[in-house]
Amino acid sequence: MCSTCGCAHGEPTTEGEVKVPFRPQRQGQGDLHYGLGVAGTHAPGISQRQMLAIETRVLDKNDRLAERNRQYFAERQILALNLVSSPGSGKTTLLTETLLRLRGVRECAVVEGDQQTTNDADRIRATGVPAIQVNTGKGCHLDAQMVHEATQRLGLKPRSLLFIENVGNLVCPASFDLGERHKVAVLSVTEGEDKPLKYPHMFAAARLMLLNKVDLLPYLNFDLAACIANARLVNPDIEIIPLSAVQGAGMEQWLAWLERQLCA
């Protein structure tokens, strides 16, 4: 058995590395947990050590590019925010309503991430705010290089606000630094109050959780207090603003939070 992850050793690879046929840990009623190896995940035919080495190389390069982005934003006093959520949380609607309220008050720009189409970038441009669509194809998240190339095309103005709307996904974007000041997690009340517990890495990485679509609460079996408690179990320091992008409740609190970050 491997003393690190508890897996049985397999045959050496051609490079001399030992392959580990990963065995998930059994839990409860025979449930399986594939996230307890040293890599925190699993892929058929690849050992935990190999996966960890690959991830380390990829994230190391991304982190260097992210630091370049961060320096670029800092030199120009640009507040860059990485908006993350699952698909259908209302992230683009929230963003368009935010941009309309900031029109004439603050210079803004948007990097839009999706696998396909320019639908969301078109919605942003309709507000009069410049946007660059970044389609990732089979990719499930934006990376620092994509953000760098997009921002060079946007011609960001000093002291402006840059919203990076990431691909709808609560898993991969948690690991990839884009050079942003903060991650902002958008969770809608239609998704269930246990989302922070199911996707803890994302909510642990976020500075703020926007709890969207609260206008639907009278029609849903959603425990608002439990959702907030779950988020703070994962991240005791996370700030939380319940709001409705459609009806406007909580939007002033969100705009005030943005202003505080700009002043900081």
GINOR-V186694 format. One record per residue. N is the residue number from 0. RES is the residue in one letter. D_FIRST is the distance of its C-alpha to the first C-alpha in Angstrom with 2 decimals. Layout:
# GINOR-V186694
n-><N;N>
res-><RES;RES>
d_first-><D_FIRST;D_FIRST>
This chain:
# GINOR-V186694
n-><0;1;2;3;4;5;6;7;8;9;10;11;12;13;14;15;16;17;18;19;20;21;22;23;24;25;26;27;28;29;30;31;32;33;34;35;36;37;38;39;40;41;42;43;44;45;46;47;48;49;50;51;52;53;54;55;56;57;58;59;60;61;62;63;64;65;66;67;68;69;70;71;72;73;74;75;76;77;78;79;80;81;82;83;84;85;86;87;88;89;90;91;92;93;94;95;96;97;98;99;100;101;102;103;104;105;106;107;108;109;110;111;112;113;114;115;116;117;118;119;120;121;122;123;124;125;126;127;128;129;130;131;132;133;134;135;136;137;138;139;140;141;142;143;144;145;146;147;148;149;150;151;152;153;154;155;156;157;158;159;160;161;162;163;164;165;166;167;168;169;170;171;172;173;174;175;176;177;178;179;180;181;182;183;184;185;186;187;188;189;190;191;192;193;194;195;196;197;198;199;200;201;202;203;204;205;206;207;208;209;210;211;212;213;214;215;216;217;218;219;220;221;222;223;224;225;226;227;228;229;230;231;232;233;234;235;236;237;238;239;240;241;242;243;244;245;246;247;248;249;250;251;252;253;254;255;256;257;258;259;260;261;262;263>
res-><M;C;S;T;C;G;C;A;H;G;E;P;T;T;E;G;E;V;K;V;P;F;R;P;Q;R;Q;G;Q;G;D;L;H;Y;G;L;G;V;A;G;T;H;A;P;G;I;S;Q;R;Q;M;L;A;I;E;T;R;V;L;D;K;N;D;R;L;A;E;R;N;R;Q;Y;F;A;E;R;Q;I;L;A;L;N;L;V;S;S;P;G;S;G;K;T;T;L;L;T;E;T;L;L;R;L;R;G;V;R;E;C;A;V;V;E;G;D;Q;Q;T;T;N;D;A;D;R;I;R;A;T;G;V;P;A;I;Q;V;N;T;G;K;G;C;H;L;D;A;Q;M;V;H;E;A;T;Q;R;L;G;L;K;P;R;S;L;L;F;I;E;N;V;G;N;L;V;C;P;A;S;F;D;L;G;E;R;H;K;V;A;V;L;S;V;T;E;G;E;D;K;P;L;K;Y;P;H;M;F;A;A;A;R;L;M;L;L;N;K;V;D;L;L;P;Y;L;N;F;D;L;A;A;C;I;A;N;A;R;L;V;N;P;D;I;E;I;I;P;L;S;A;V;Q;G;A;G;M;E;Q;W;L;A;W;L;E;R;Q;L;C;A>
d_first-><0.00;3.80;6.19;8.72;8.28;5.49;5.36;4.54;6.30;9.94;13.16;14.76;17.62;21.18;20.99;18.19;15.63;12.23;12.38;9.70;10.94;10.89;10.95;13.50;13.50;16.20;19.13;22.47;24.01;21.08;21.37;18.67;17.82;16.83;17.63;14.78;12.68;13.81;16.55;17.77;18.46;17.55;19.27;18.84;17.80;16.95;13.65;13.34;14.20;17.12;18.38;18.39;20.27;22.72;23.42;24.01;26.48;28.31;28.67;29.70;32.52;33.54;33.68;36.03;38.28;38.18;39.38;42.24;43.17;43.05;45.36;47.71;47.95;48.46;51.23;53.08;52.29;50.79;48.75;45.94;44.12;41.22;41.88;38.82;38.65;37.84;40.53;43.67;43.48;46.94;45.81;48.52;51.23;50.31;50.50;53.86;55.36;54.15;55.70;58.97;59.21;58.55;61.11;63.71;61.76;58.75;57.87;54.75;52.73;49.82;46.93;46.07;42.67;42.25;40.87;44.41;48.10;50.21;51.08;49.82;51.26;54.56;54.57;54.01;56.74;59.13;59.09;60.37;57.17;55.73;52.40;50.21;48.08;44.69;43.34;39.67;39.66;36.15;34.96;34.13;35.19;37.51;36.39;38.22;39.84;41.32;42.77;44.21;46.00;47.29;48.65;50.49;52.37;53.20;55.16;54.02;56.73;56.29;55.58;54.55;51.85;49.19;47.34;44.29;43.67;40.13;39.01;38.61;34.88;33.05;29.69;29.93;32.99;31.18;29.21;32.20;34.73;38.15;40.03;41.37;42.51;40.83;39.02;41.08;39.36;41.81;41.01;43.62;44.35;44.04;40.26;39.23;38.72;34.92;34.45;33.45;30.59;29.48;29.68;29.03;28.39;31.89;33.69;31.89;33.16;36.68;39.57;41.71;41.36;44.45;44.63;46.88;49.16;50.04;53.36;51.53;50.35;53.28;52.12;48.40;46.20;44.50;43.82;44.68;43.85;40.41;39.67;40.74;38.70;35.54;36.14;36.58;33.42;31.57;34.04;36.44;38.63;39.20;42.88;43.97;47.20;48.11;50.53;52.21;52.73;55.27;57.38;56.90;55.61;53.46;54.30;56.33;53.39;51.25;54.00;54.40;50.66;51.09;54.10;52.28;49.55;52.29;54.05;50.89>
